[in-house]
Amino acid sequence: MDKNQLFIERREQGDYAVRKPDSARASAVLPTQAEAIAWAKEHNPKAAPMVERVRKTKGGHPDKWRT
């Protein structure tokens, strides 16, 4: 796994954390998923951030990741 990959996860508080793999702390915490994706793309433009699904859709469920 690329150590520069970023993951966007929804927190219990309802905001979104941007994390690197195996990190104990978030690199950033933002109020919306869109802001978290924009922050991740700005700070790591070479890699597509992995985004945690937060609702059920035809393409996946909350336990899946999307790019």
N, CA, C, O and CB atoms as a CASP TS submission, in Angstrom:
PFRMAT TS
TARGET T0000
AUTHOR 0000-0000-0000
METHOD Language model
MODEL 1
PARENT N/A
ATOM      1  N   MET     1       0.846  -1.173   0.000  1.00  0.00           N
ATOM      2  CA  MET     1       0.000   0.000   0.000  1.00  0.00           C
ATOM      3  C   MET     1       0.895   1.242   0.000  1.00  0.00           C
ATOM      4  O   MET     1       1.910   1.291   0.695  1.00  0.00           O
ATOM      5  CB  MET     1      -0.964  -0.005   1.224  1.00  0.00           C
ATOM      6  N   ASP     2       0.507   2.221  -0.776  1.00  0.00           N
ATOM      7  CA  ASP     2       1.245   3.463  -0.883  1.00  0.00           C
ATOM      8  C   ASP     2       1.118   4.253   0.414  1.00  0.00           C
ATOM      9  O   ASP     2       0.007   4.516   0.873  1.00  0.00           O
ATOM     10  CB  ASP     2       0.743   4.292  -2.077  1.00  0.00           C
ATOM     11  N   LYS     3       2.241   4.631   1.005  1.00  0.00           N
ATOM     12  CA  LYS     3       2.187   5.370   2.271  1.00  0.00           C
ATOM     13  C   LYS     3       1.623   6.773   2.098  1.00  0.00           C
ATOM     14  O   LYS     3       1.241   7.406   3.082  1.00  0.00           O
ATOM     15  CB  LYS     3       3.571   5.452   2.884  1.00  0.00           C
ATOM     16  N   ASN     4       1.564   7.271   0.865  1.00  0.00           N
ATOM     17  CA  ASN     4       1.010   8.593   0.605  1.00  0.00           C
ATOM     18  C   ASN     4      -0.470   8.552   0.254  1.00  0.00           C
ATOM     19  O   ASN     4      -1.077   9.601   0.036  1.00  0.00           O
ATOM     20  CB  ASN     4       1.772   9.254  -0.507  1.00  0.00           C
ATOM     21  N   GLN     5      -1.061   7.369   0.196  1.00  0.00           N
ATOM     22  CA  GLN     5      -2.492   7.229  -0.081  1.00  0.00           C
ATOM     23  C   GLN     5      -3.275   7.890   1.045  1.00  0.00           C
ATOM     24  O   GLN     5      -2.869   7.824   2.206  1.00  0.00           O
ATOM     25  CB  GLN     5      -2.897   5.725  -0.233  1.00  0.00           C
ATOM     26  N   LEU     6      -4.373   8.515   0.718  1.00  0.00           N
ATOM     27  CA  LEU     6      -5.217   9.150   1.731  1.00  0.00           C
ATOM     28  C   LEU     6      -6.592   8.498   1.741  1.00  0.00           C
ATOM     29  O   LEU     6      -7.140   8.155   0.694  1.00  0.00           O
ATOM     30  CB  LEU     6      -5.341  10.670   1.471  1.00  0.00           C
ATOM     31  N   PHE     7      -7.140   8.333   2.943  1.00  0.00           N
ATOM     32  CA  PHE     7      -8.459   7.753   3.145  1.00  0.00           C
ATOM     33  C   PHE     7      -9.362   8.796   3.785  1.00  0.00           C
ATOM     34  O   PHE     7      -8.937   9.532   4.676  1.00  0.00           O
ATOM     35  CB  PHE     7      -8.381   6.475   4.021  1.00  0.00           C
ATOM     36  N   ILE     8     -10.596   8.858   3.335  1.00  0.00           N
ATOM     37  CA  ILE     8     -11.567   9.790   3.892  1.00  0.00           C
ATOM     38  C   ILE     8     -12.635   8.959   4.586  1.00  0.00           C
ATOM     39  O   ILE     8     -13.332   8.160   3.961  1.00  0.00           O
ATOM     40  CB  ILE     8     -12.187  10.722   2.783  1.00  0.00           C
ATOM     41  N   GLU     9     -12.747   9.169   5.903  1.00  0.00           N
ATOM     42  CA  GLU     9     -13.662   8.372   6.725  1.00  0.00           C
ATOM     43  C   GLU     9     -14.630   9.285   7.464  1.00  0.00           C
ATOM     44  O   GLU     9     -14.255  10.365   7.921  1.00  0.00           O
ATOM     45  CB  GLU     9     -12.877   7.495   7.729  1.00  0.00           C
ATOM     46  N   ARG    10     -15.859   8.848   7.575  1.00  0.00           N
ATOM     47  CA  ARG    10     -16.837   9.592   8.371  1.00  0.00           C
ATOM     48  C   ARG    10     -16.615   9.266   9.840  1.00  0.00           C
ATOM     49  O   ARG    10     -16.476   8.100  10.210  1.00  0.00           O
ATOM     50  CB  ARG    10     -18.300   9.251   7.940  1.00  0.00           C
ATOM     51  N   ARG    11     -16.581  10.293  10.671  1.00  0.00           N
ATOM     52  CA  ARG    11     -16.395  10.096  12.105  1.00  0.00           C
ATOM     53  C   ARG    11     -17.749  10.054  12.804  1.00  0.00           C
ATOM     54  O   ARG    11     -18.760  10.459  12.229  1.00  0.00           O
ATOM     55  CB  ARG    11     -15.512  11.214  12.701  1.00  0.00           C
ATOM     56  N   GLU    12     -17.771   9.572  14.026  1.00  0.00           N
ATOM     57  CA  GLU    12     -19.007   9.485  14.809  1.00  0.00           C
ATOM     58  C   GLU    12     -19.642  10.861  15.008  1.00  0.00           C
ATOM     59  O   GLU    12     -20.861  10.966  15.145  1.00  0.00           O
ATOM     60  CB  GLU    12     -18.727   8.838  16.170  1.00  0.00           C
ATOM     61  N   GLN    13     -18.830  11.909  15.026  1.00  0.00           N
ATOM     62  CA  GLN    13     -19.327  13.266  15.219  1.00  0.00           C
ATOM     63  C   GLN    13     -20.029  13.798  13.976  1.00  0.00           C
ATOM     64  O   GLN    13     -20.654  14.857  14.032  1.00  0.00           O
ATOM     65  CB  GLN    13     -18.188  14.188  15.600  1.00  0.00           C
ATOM     66  N   GLY    14     -19.939  13.081  12.850  1.00  0.00           N
ATOM     67  CA  GLY    14     -20.607  13.481  11.623  1.00  0.00           C
ATOM     68  C   GLY    14     -19.721  14.233  10.651  1.00  0.00           C
ATOM     69  O   GLY    14     -20.146  14.536   9.536  1.00  0.00           O
ATOM     70  N   ASP    15     -18.491  14.541  11.055  1.00  0.00           N
ATOM     71  CA  ASP    15     -17.568  15.199  10.129  1.00  0.00           C
ATOM     72  C   ASP    15     -16.677  14.137   9.488  1.00  0.00           C
ATOM     73  O   ASP    15     -16.881  12.941   9.695  1.00  0.00           O
ATOM     74  CB  ASP    15     -16.707  16.282  10.861  1.00  0.00           C
ATOM     75  N   TYR    16     -15.687  14.580   8.709  1.00  0.00           N
ATOM     76  CA  TYR    16     -14.884  13.643   7.920  1.00  0.00           C
ATOM     77  C   TYR    16     -13.401  13.812   8.216  1.00  0.00           C
ATOM     78  O   TYR    16     -12.885  14.929   8.243  1.00  0.00           O
ATOM     79  CB  TYR    16     -15.145  13.840   6.422  1.00  0.00           C
ATOM     80  N   ALA    17     -12.725  12.692   8.438  1.00  0.00           N
ATOM     81  CA  ALA    17     -11.298  12.683   8.713  1.00  0.00           C
ATOM     82  C   ALA    17     -10.543  12.233   7.469  1.00  0.00           C
ATOM     83  O   ALA    17     -10.965  11.311   6.770  1.00  0.00           O
ATOM     84  CB  ALA    17     -10.974  11.764   9.912  1.00  0.00           C
ATOM     85  N   VAL    18      -9.424  12.895   7.204  1.00  0.00           N
ATOM     86  CA  VAL    18      -8.518  12.500   6.123  1.00  0.00           C
ATOM     87  C   VAL    18      -7.315  11.863   6.801  1.00  0.00           C
ATOM     88  O   VAL    18      -6.638  12.504   7.604  1.00  0.00           O
ATOM     89  CB  VAL    18      -8.097  13.736   5.202  1.00  0.00           C
ATOM     90  N   ARG    19      -7.046  10.593   6.476  1.00  0.00           N
ATOM     91  CA  ARG    19      -5.972   9.842   7.144  1.00  0.00           C
ATOM     92  C   ARG    19      -5.041   9.177   6.140  1.00  0.00           C
ATOM     93  O   ARG    19      -5.430   8.872   5.012  1.00  0.00           O
ATOM     94  CB  ARG    19      -6.563   8.785   8.075  1.00  0.00           C
ATOM     95  N   LYS    20      -3.814   8.962   6.571  1.00  0.00           N
ATOM     96  CA  LYS    20      -2.874   8.120   5.843  1.00  0.00           C
ATOM     97  C   LYS    20      -3.025   6.705   6.381  1.00  0.00           C
ATOM     98  O   LYS    20      -3.538   6.525   7.486  1.00  0.00           O
ATOM     99  CB  LYS    20      -1.393   8.639   5.987  1.00  0.00           C
ATOM    100  N   PRO    21      -2.589   5.691   5.627  1.00  0.00           N
ATOM    101  CA  PRO    21      -2.712   4.300   6.102  1.00  0.00           C
ATOM    102  C   PRO    21      -2.023   4.101   7.449  1.00  0.00           C
ATOM    103  O   PRO    21      -0.916   4.596   7.663  1.00  0.00           O
ATOM    104  CB  PRO    21      -2.118   3.329   5.071  1.00  0.00           C
ATOM    105  N   ASP    22      -2.671   3.386   8.343  1.00  0.00           N
ATOM    106  CA  ASP    22      -2.132   3.012   9.652  1.00  0.00           C
ATOM    107  C   ASP    22      -1.790   4.207  10.540  1.00  0.00           C
ATOM    108  O   ASP    22      -0.974   4.073  11.453  1.00  0.00           O
ATOM    109  CB  ASP    22      -0.906   2.172   9.466  1.00  0.00           C
ATOM    110  N   SER    23      -2.385   5.357  10.299  1.00  0.00           N
ATOM    111  CA  SER    23      -2.092   6.520  11.136  1.00  0.00           C
ATOM    112  C   SER    23      -2.987   6.511  12.376  1.00  0.00           C
ATOM    113  O   SER    23      -4.127   6.048  12.333  1.00  0.00           O
ATOM    114  CB  SER    23      -2.287   7.834  10.336  1.00  0.00           C
ATOM    115  N   ALA    24      -2.455   7.025  13.466  1.00  0.00           N
ATOM    116  CA  ALA    24      -3.223   7.118  14.701  1.00  0.00           C
ATOM    117  C   ALA    24      -4.090   8.371  14.721  1.00  0.00           C
ATOM    118  O   ALA    24      -5.149   8.393  15.347  1.00  0.00           O
ATOM    119  CB  ALA    24      -2.289   7.110  15.905  1.00  0.00           C
ATOM    120  N   ARG    25      -3.633   9.414  14.029  1.00  0.00           N
ATOM    121  CA  ARG    25      -4.354  10.685  14.018  1.00  0.00           C
ATOM    122  C   ARG    25      -4.691  11.088  12.589  1.00  0.00           C
ATOM    123  O   ARG    25      -4.020  10.683  11.640  1.00  0.00           O
ATOM    124  CB  ARG    25      -3.525  11.787  14.703  1.00  0.00           C
ATOM    125  N   ALA    26      -5.726  11.880  12.454  1.00  0.00           N
ATOM    126  CA  ALA    26      -6.137  12.370  11.140  1.00  0.00           C
ATOM    127  C   ALA    26      -5.219  13.501  10.685  1.00  0.00           C
ATOM    128  O   ALA    26      -4.738  14.288  11.501  1.00  0.00           O
ATOM    129  CB  ALA    26      -7.603  12.849  11.172  1.00  0.00           C
ATOM    130  N   SER    27      -4.982  13.573   9.386  1.00  0.00           N
ATOM    131  CA  SER    27      -4.221  14.685   8.820  1.00  0.00           C
ATOM    132  C   SER    27      -5.078  15.947   8.811  1.00  0.00           C
ATOM    133  O   SER    27      -4.560  17.053   8.967  1.00  0.00           O
ATOM    134  CB  SER    27      -3.737  14.348   7.389  1.00  0.00           C
ATOM    135  N   ALA    28      -6.379  15.784   8.630  1.00  0.00           N
ATOM    136  CA  ALA    28      -7.319  16.899   8.640  1.00  0.00           C
ATOM    137  C   ALA    28      -8.698  16.379   9.017  1.00  0.00           C
ATOM    138  O   ALA    28      -9.024  15.220   8.763  1.00  0.00           O
ATOM    139  CB  ALA    28      -7.355  17.615   7.260  1.00  0.00           C
ATOM    140  N   VAL    29      -9.501  17.238   9.622  1.00  0.00           N
ATOM    141  CA  VAL    29     -10.893  16.929   9.926  1.00  0.00           C
ATOM    142  C   VAL    29     -11.716  18.080   9.360  1.00  0.00           C
ATOM    143  O   VAL    29     -11.508  19.242   9.710  1.00  0.00           O
ATOM    144  CB  VAL    29     -11.138  16.736  11.486  1.00  0.00           C
ATOM    145  N   LEU    30     -12.652  17.736   8.481  1.00  0.00           N
ATOM    146  CA  LEU    30     -13.445  18.755   7.789  1.00  0.00           C
ATOM    147  C   LEU    30     -14.929  18.454   7.934  1.00  0.00           C
ATOM    148  O   LEU    30     -15.308  17.299   8.129  1.00  0.00           O
ATOM    149  CB  LEU    30     -13.058  18.832   6.296  1.00  0.00           C
ATOM    150  N   PRO    31     -15.780  19.482   7.841  1.00  0.00           N
ATOM    151  CA  PRO    31     -17.205  19.275   8.110  1.00  0.00           C
ATOM    152  C   PRO    31     -17.972  18.500   7.040  1.00  0.00           C
ATOM    153  O   PRO    31     -18.987  17.877   7.352  1.00  0.00           O
ATOM    154  CB  PRO    31     -17.850  20.585   8.290  1.00  0.00           C
ATOM    155  N   THR    32     -17.508  18.523   5.773  1.00  0.00           N
ATOM    156  CA  THR    32     -18.239  17.811   4.724  1.00  0.00           C
ATOM    157  C   THR    32     -17.312  16.864   3.970  1.00  0.00           C
ATOM    158  O   THR    32     -16.092  17.034   3.960  1.00  0.00           O
ATOM    159  CB  THR    32     -18.889  18.807   3.748  1.00  0.00           C
ATOM    160  N   GLN    33     -17.920  15.868   3.341  1.00  0.00           N
ATOM    161  CA  GLN    33     -17.156  14.911   2.553  1.00  0.00           C
ATOM    162  C   GLN    33     -16.507  15.609   1.355  1.00  0.00           C
ATOM    163  O   GLN    33     -15.365  15.305   1.009  1.00  0.00           O
ATOM    164  CB  GLN    33     -18.061  13.755   2.081  1.00  0.00           C
ATOM    165  N   ALA    34     -17.221  16.537   0.725  1.00  0.00           N
ATOM    166  CA  ALA    34     -16.687  17.254  -0.430  1.00  0.00           C
ATOM    167  C   ALA    34     -15.441  18.068  -0.054  1.00  0.00           C
ATOM    168  O   ALA    34     -14.469  18.099  -0.809  1.00  0.00           O
ATOM    169  CB  ALA    34     -17.762  18.175  -1.021  1.00  0.00           C
ATOM    170  N   GLU    35     -15.471  18.717   1.097  1.00  0.00           N
ATOM    171  CA  GLU    35     -14.305  19.485   1.552  1.00  0.00           C
ATOM    172  C   GLU    35     -13.130  18.559   1.861  1.00  0.00           C
ATOM    173  O   GLU    35     -11.978  18.898   1.588  1.00  0.00           O
ATOM    174  CB  GLU    35     -14.662  20.321   2.798  1.00  0.00           C
ATOM    175  N   ALA    36     -13.422  17.392   2.431  1.00  0.00           N
ATOM    176  CA  ALA    36     -12.358  16.433   2.735  1.00  0.00           C
ATOM    177  C   ALA    36     -11.724  15.904   1.448  1.00  0.00           C
ATOM    178  O   ALA    36     -10.505  15.750   1.384  1.00  0.00           O
ATOM    179  CB  ALA    36     -12.909  15.265   3.577  1.00  0.00           C
ATOM    180  N   ILE    37     -12.530  15.624   0.426  1.00  0.00           N
ATOM    181  CA  ILE    37     -12.009  15.151  -0.859  1.00  0.00           C
ATOM    182  C   ILE    37     -11.153  16.238  -1.500  1.00  0.00           C
ATOM    183  O   ILE    37     -10.074  15.950  -2.018  1.00  0.00           O
ATOM    184  CB  ILE    37     -13.165  14.741  -1.808  1.00  0.00           C
ATOM    185  N   ALA    38     -11.622  17.483  -1.471  1.00  0.00           N
ATOM    186  CA  ALA    38     -10.857  18.591  -2.048  1.00  0.00           C
ATOM    187  C   ALA    38      -9.523  18.771  -1.325  1.00  0.00           C
ATOM    188  O   ALA    38      -8.497  18.994  -1.968  1.00  0.00           O
ATOM    189  CB  ALA    38     -11.670  19.894  -1.986  1.00  0.00           C
ATOM    190  N   TRP    39      -9.528  18.675   0.004  1.00  0.00           N
ATOM    191  CA  TRP    39      -8.301  18.814   0.785  1.00  0.00           C
ATOM    192  C   TRP    39      -7.320  17.699   0.412  1.00  0.00           C
ATOM    193  O   TRP    39      -6.132  17.954   0.213  1.00  0.00           O
ATOM    194  CB  TRP    39      -8.611  18.782   2.307  1.00  0.00           C
ATOM    195  N   ALA    40      -7.817  16.470   0.318  1.00  0.00           N
ATOM    196  CA  ALA    40      -6.960  15.327  -0.011  1.00  0.00           C
ATOM    197  C   ALA    40      -6.353  15.479  -1.404  1.00  0.00           C
ATOM    198  O   ALA    40      -5.170  15.197  -1.598  1.00  0.00           O
ATOM    199  CB  ALA    40      -7.759  14.016   0.076  1.00  0.00           C
ATOM    200  N   LYS    41      -7.147  15.919  -2.369  1.00  0.00           N
ATOM    201  CA  LYS    41      -6.633  16.101  -3.736  1.00  0.00           C
ATOM    202  C   LYS    41      -5.616  17.231  -3.800  1.00  0.00           C
ATOM    203  O   LYS    41      -4.656  17.156  -4.567  1.00  0.00           O
ATOM    204  CB  LYS    41      -7.785  16.386  -4.708  1.00  0.00           C
ATOM    205  N   GLU    42      -5.812  18.262  -3.014  1.00  0.00           N
ATOM    206  CA  GLU    42      -4.871  19.391  -2.980  1.00  0.00           C
ATOM    207  C   GLU    42      -3.531  18.977  -2.379  1.00  0.00           C
ATOM    208  O   GLU    42      -2.476  19.391  -2.860  1.00  0.00           O
ATOM    209  CB  GLU    42      -5.464  20.559  -2.177  1.00  0.00           C
ATOM    210  N   HIS    43      -3.573  18.157  -1.325  1.00  0.00           N
ATOM    211  CA  HIS    43      -2.349  17.765  -0.632  1.00  0.00           C
ATOM    212  C   HIS    43      -1.669  16.531  -1.216  1.00  0.00           C
ATOM    213  O   HIS    43      -0.514  16.255  -0.893  1.00  0.00           O
ATOM    214  CB  HIS    43      -2.652  17.517   0.803  1.00  0.00           C
ATOM    215  N   ASN    44      -2.360  15.792  -2.064  1.00  0.00           N
ATOM    216  CA  ASN    44      -1.767  14.626  -2.714  1.00  0.00           C
ATOM    217  C   ASN    44      -2.377  14.488  -4.109  1.00  0.00           C
ATOM    218  O   ASN    44      -3.198  13.600  -4.340  1.00  0.00           O
ATOM    219  CB  ASN    44      -1.995  13.326  -1.868  1.00  0.00           C
ATOM    220  N   PRO    45      -1.978  15.363  -5.043  1.00  0.00           N
ATOM    221  CA  PRO    45      -2.626  15.371  -6.361  1.00  0.00           C
ATOM    222  C   PRO    45      -2.346  14.142  -7.223  1.00  0.00           C
ATOM    223  O   PRO    45      -3.076  13.891  -8.181  1.00  0.00           O
ATOM    224  CB  PRO    45      -2.197  16.580  -7.107  1.00  0.00           C
ATOM    225  N   LYS    46      -1.312  13.376  -6.905  1.00  0.00           N
ATOM    226  CA  LYS    46      -0.966  12.209  -7.722  1.00  0.00           C
ATOM    227  C   LYS    46      -1.846  11.000  -7.443  1.00  0.00           C
ATOM    228  O   LYS    46      -1.984  10.136  -8.309  1.00  0.00           O
ATOM    229  CB  LYS    46       0.474  11.836  -7.495  1.00  0.00           C
ATOM    230  N   ALA    47      -2.441  10.912  -6.269  1.00  0.00           N
ATOM    231  CA  ALA    47      -3.230   9.732  -5.895  1.00  0.00           C
ATOM    232  C   ALA    47      -4.693  10.104  -5.693  1.00  0.00           C
ATOM    233  O   ALA    47      -5.008  11.167  -5.158  1.00  0.00           O
ATOM    234  CB  ALA    47      -2.668   9.086  -4.614  1.00  0.00           C
ATOM    235  N   ALA    48      -5.572   9.224  -6.123  1.00  0.00           N
ATOM    236  CA  ALA    48      -7.003   9.431  -5.883  1.00  0.00           C
ATOM    237  C   ALA    48      -7.313   8.993  -4.452  1.00  0.00           C
ATOM    238  O   ALA    48      -6.965   7.877  -4.067  1.00  0.00           O
ATOM    239  CB  ALA    48      -7.882   8.636  -6.923  1.00  0.00           C
ATOM    240  N   PRO    49      -7.954   9.842  -3.664  1.00  0.00           N
ATOM    241  CA  PRO    49      -8.264   9.439  -2.287  1.00  0.00           C
ATOM    242  C   PRO    49      -9.314   8.337  -2.259  1.00  0.00           C
ATOM    243  O   PRO    49     -10.200   8.289  -3.113  1.00  0.00           O
ATOM    244  CB  PRO    49      -8.750  10.645  -1.471  1.00  0.00           C
ATOM    245  N   MET    50      -9.210   7.466  -1.289  1.00  0.00           N
ATOM    246  CA  MET    50     -10.196   6.413  -1.081  1.00  0.00           C
ATOM    247  C   MET    50     -11.249   6.962  -0.132  1.00  0.00           C
ATOM    248  O   MET    50     -10.929   7.418   0.966  1.00  0.00           O
ATOM    249  CB  MET    50      -9.537   5.099  -0.514  1.00  0.00           C
ATOM    250  N   VAL    51     -12.520   6.917  -0.564  1.00  0.00           N
ATOM    251  CA  VAL    51     -13.606   7.526   0.194  1.00  0.00           C
ATOM    252  C   VAL    51     -14.529   6.435   0.732  1.00  0.00           C
ATOM    253  O   VAL    51     -14.996   5.571  -0.010  1.00  0.00           O
ATOM    254  CB  VAL    51     -14.397   8.529  -0.684  1.00  0.00           C
ATOM    255  N   GLU    52     -14.777   6.495   2.030  1.00  0.00           N
ATOM    256  CA  GLU    52     -15.687   5.543   2.663  1.00  0.00           C
ATOM    257  C   GLU    52     -17.117   5.870   2.250  1.00  0.00           C
ATOM    258  O   GLU    52     -17.537   7.025   2.315  1.00  0.00           O
ATOM    259  CB  GLU    52     -15.538   5.572   4.212  1.00  0.00           C
ATOM    260  N   ARG    53     -17.862   4.857   1.828  1.00  0.00           N
ATOM    261  CA  ARG    53     -19.270   5.074   1.487  1.00  0.00           C
ATOM    262  C   ARG    53     -20.042   5.346   2.772  1.00  0.00           C
ATOM    263  O   ARG    53     -19.776   4.742   3.811  1.00  0.00           O
ATOM    264  CB  ARG    53     -19.870   3.842   0.724  1.00  0.00           C
ATOM    265  N   VAL    54     -20.996   6.259   2.687  1.00  0.00           N
ATOM    266  CA  VAL    54     -21.777   6.595   3.873  1.00  0.00           C
ATOM    267  C   VAL    54     -23.261   6.265   3.727  1.00  0.00           C
ATOM    268  O   VAL    54     -24.043   6.500   4.649  1.00  0.00           O
ATOM    269  CB  VAL    54     -21.617   8.056   4.185  1.00  0.00           C
ATOM    270  N   ARG    55     -23.648   5.725   2.580  1.00  0.00           N
ATOM    271  CA  ARG    55     -25.046   5.344   2.387  1.00  0.00           C
ATOM    272  C   ARG    55     -25.118   4.138   1.464  1.00  0.00           C
ATOM    273  O   ARG    55     -24.142   3.790   0.800  1.00  0.00           O
ATOM    274  CB  ARG    55     -25.870   6.522   1.809  1.00  0.00           C
ATOM    275  N   LYS    56     -26.275   3.512   1.430  1.00  0.00           N
ATOM    276  CA  LYS    56     -26.482   2.372   0.551  1.00  0.00           C
ATOM    277  C   LYS    56     -26.859   2.865  -0.839  1.00  0.00           C
ATOM    278  O   LYS    56     -27.729   3.723  -0.987  1.00  0.00           O
ATOM    279  CB  LYS    56     -27.572   1.432   1.113  1.00  0.00           C
ATOM    280  N   THR    57     -26.199   2.318  -1.857  1.00  0.00           N
ATOM    281  CA  THR    57     -26.504   2.646  -3.248  1.00  0.00           C
ATOM    282  C   THR    57     -26.511   1.354  -4.049  1.00  0.00           C
ATOM    283  O   THR    57     -26.215   0.287  -3.512  1.00  0.00           O
ATOM    284  CB  THR    57     -25.475   3.667  -3.835  1.00  0.00           C
ATOM    285  N   LYS    58     -26.844   1.443  -5.318  1.00  0.00           N
ATOM    286  CA  LYS    58     -26.790   0.271  -6.192  1.00  0.00           C
ATOM    287  C   LYS    58     -25.357  -0.217  -6.350  1.00  0.00           C
ATOM    288  O   LYS    58     -25.125  -1.402  -6.590  1.00  0.00           O
ATOM    289  CB  LYS    58     -27.393   0.594  -7.564  1.00  0.00           C
ATOM    290  N   GLY    59     -24.390   0.698  -6.215  1.00  0.00           N
ATOM    291  CA  GLY    59     -22.986   0.357  -6.420  1.00  0.00           C
ATOM    292  C   GLY    59     -22.242  -0.062  -5.167  1.00  0.00           C
ATOM    293  O   GLY    59     -21.099  -0.507  -5.270  1.00  0.00           O
ATOM    294  N   GLY    60     -22.837   0.060  -3.991  1.00  0.00           N
ATOM    295  CA  GLY    60     -22.122  -0.330  -2.783  1.00  0.00           C
ATOM    296  C   GLY    60     -22.874   0.013  -1.514  1.00  0.00           C
ATOM    297  O   GLY    60     -23.948   0.614  -1.539  1.00  0.00           O
ATOM    298  N   HIS    61     -22.280  -0.387  -0.412  1.00  0.00           N
ATOM    299  CA  HIS    61     -22.856  -0.191   0.909  1.00  0.00           C
ATOM    300  C   HIS    61     -21.846   0.541   1.783  1.00  0.00           C
ATOM    301  O   HIS    61     -20.690   0.692   1.389  1.00  0.00           O
ATOM    302  CB  HIS    61     -23.266  -1.548   1.547  1.00  0.00           C
ATOM    303  N   PRO    62     -22.264   1.003   2.975  1.00  0.00           N
ATOM    304  CA  PRO    62     -21.358   1.777   3.824  1.00  0.00           C
ATOM    305  C   PRO    62     -20.056   1.078   4.220  1.00  0.00           C
ATOM    306  O   PRO    62     -19.119   1.749   4.651  1.00  0.00           O
ATOM    307  CB  PRO    62     -22.072   2.160   5.048  1.00  0.00           C
ATOM    308  N   ASP    63     -19.972  -0.215   4.092  1.00  0.00           N
ATOM    309  CA  ASP    63     -18.732  -0.898   4.453  1.00  0.00           C
ATOM    310  C   ASP    63     -17.745  -0.994   3.284  1.00  0.00           C
ATOM    311  O   ASP    63     -16.742  -1.700   3.388  1.00  0.00           O
ATOM    312  CB  ASP    63     -19.047  -2.288   4.966  1.00  0.00           C
ATOM    313  N   LYS    64     -18.008  -0.307   2.195  1.00  0.00           N
ATOM    314  CA  LYS    64     -17.146  -0.356   1.001  1.00  0.00           C
ATOM    315  C   LYS    64     -16.436   0.982   0.804  1.00  0.00           C
ATOM    316  O   LYS    64     -16.840   2.002   1.363  1.00  0.00           O
ATOM    317  CB  LYS    64     -17.978  -0.712  -0.264  1.00  0.00           C
ATOM    318  N   TRP    65     -15.371   0.960   0.001  1.00  0.00           N
ATOM    319  CA  TRP    65     -14.607   2.172  -0.320  1.00  0.00           C
ATOM    320  C   TRP    65     -14.777   2.476  -1.802  1.00  0.00           C
ATOM    321  O   TRP    65     -14.985   1.567  -2.605  1.00  0.00           O
ATOM    322  CB  TRP    65     -13.093   2.004   0.042  1.00  0.00           C
ATOM    323  N   ARG    66     -14.689   3.741  -2.161  1.00  0.00           N
ATOM    324  CA  ARG    66     -14.733   4.136  -3.555  1.00  0.00           C
ATOM    325  C   ARG    66     -13.598   5.113  -3.821  1.00  0.00           C
ATOM    326  O   ARG    66     -13.082   5.743  -2.897  1.00  0.00           O
ATOM    327  CB  ARG    66     -16.103   4.761  -3.917  1.00  0.00           C
ATOM    328  N   THR    67     -13.215   5.238  -5.076  1.00  0.00           N
ATOM    329  CA  THR    67     -12.155   6.175  -5.437  1.00  0.00           C
ATOM    330  C   THR    67     -12.752   7.430  -6.013  1.00  0.00           C
ATOM    331  O   THR    67     -12.020   8.349  -6.381  1.00  0.00           O
ATOM    332  CB  THR    67     -11.180   5.548  -6.431  1.00  0.00           C
TER
END
